Amino acid sequence: MADVHFIDLADELLRRYPNLSIGREYNEHEKCYWQCQRAQGWRCTCSCQARNHAGGSWMDPWNVLAEDNSIIDRVTWTWMAVELKTPEAH
């Protein structure tokens, strides 16, 4: 899937299913610099796993239920189990 559709696809799947497991590649050795911290979107491969992009606001609609990291073919992935926040909590 093209990464430009990541958030839209995740949000649509969460409208249809209560929980979703999302995997994203990242580089644990890539430091999180000011360019990353000032970024507005969610696209990131650095060690912050896009948590610092716009203060992590791209994840505001989600409750993160669990997180884990794994290495697949020498590539590090972060996995999140998420659900949509209820309107009161959002």
N, C-alpha and C positions, 0 to 999 in steps of 0.2 A: 504494500500500500504506500502511496506517496505520502510523505510526512505532512504535507499541507492539509490533508484530510483527517489527521489524527484526532484532533479535539472534536470535530463535528461527528466523526464516526463513533467515538467513545460516548459522547452525549446521546446520540441516537440509540446506541445499544443499551445505555442505562435507562432510557425511557421505556424500552421494551422488556428488559430483564432487571431484576432487583440488584444483582451484584455482577461485577465484572472484574476480571483479572487483566491488568494492563502491564505489558512488558516494554521497557525502553532500554536501549543500549546507552552506555556511558563509559567514560574513561576515568577510572579511579585515580590515575596519575596526572590528569589534566587539572591544573589549579583553577579555581574560580576567581577570575579577575574582574575589575570594574566593568569591562564590557559586558560580561555575563550578568553582573548584578544590576546593571542599568537596562538590560534588555526588557522588552515589554511582552514578548511572546513566551512560548513554552519550549521552543527549539533549543536544545542544549545537549552537549555530550560531555561536559566537564564533570568533575567530581561532586558538584552540588546537586546533580541529577535534576536540574532546572528548578530547584526549590528557591533559589535566589532571584529568578527572573520575575520582575515586577512584584517582588516580595512573595512569590508563590501564588499570586492571585489567580493564575490560570487554573488552579485546582480548587478555587473557592466553592464551586457547585458540588464538590465531592466530599464525602466522609471517607477517609482512608481507614480501612478496617484492619489491614495487615500489610506488612512489607517484608521483602526478602531480596537478597541478591544472589546471583548465580553466574557461573562462567560456562559459556557454551562455545566450543571451538575457539578458545582463547579470547573471547569477547565477553566483557562484563555487562550483565543486565540487571536492572532493578525491576522488581515485580511488585505491583500494588493491587490489593483487593480493595475495590471501591464501590460505593453506592451513592446515589444522589442524595443530597441533604434534603430534609423536609423544608417546605417553604418557611416555616417559623424559624428554623435554625440557619437559614441562608441569608 
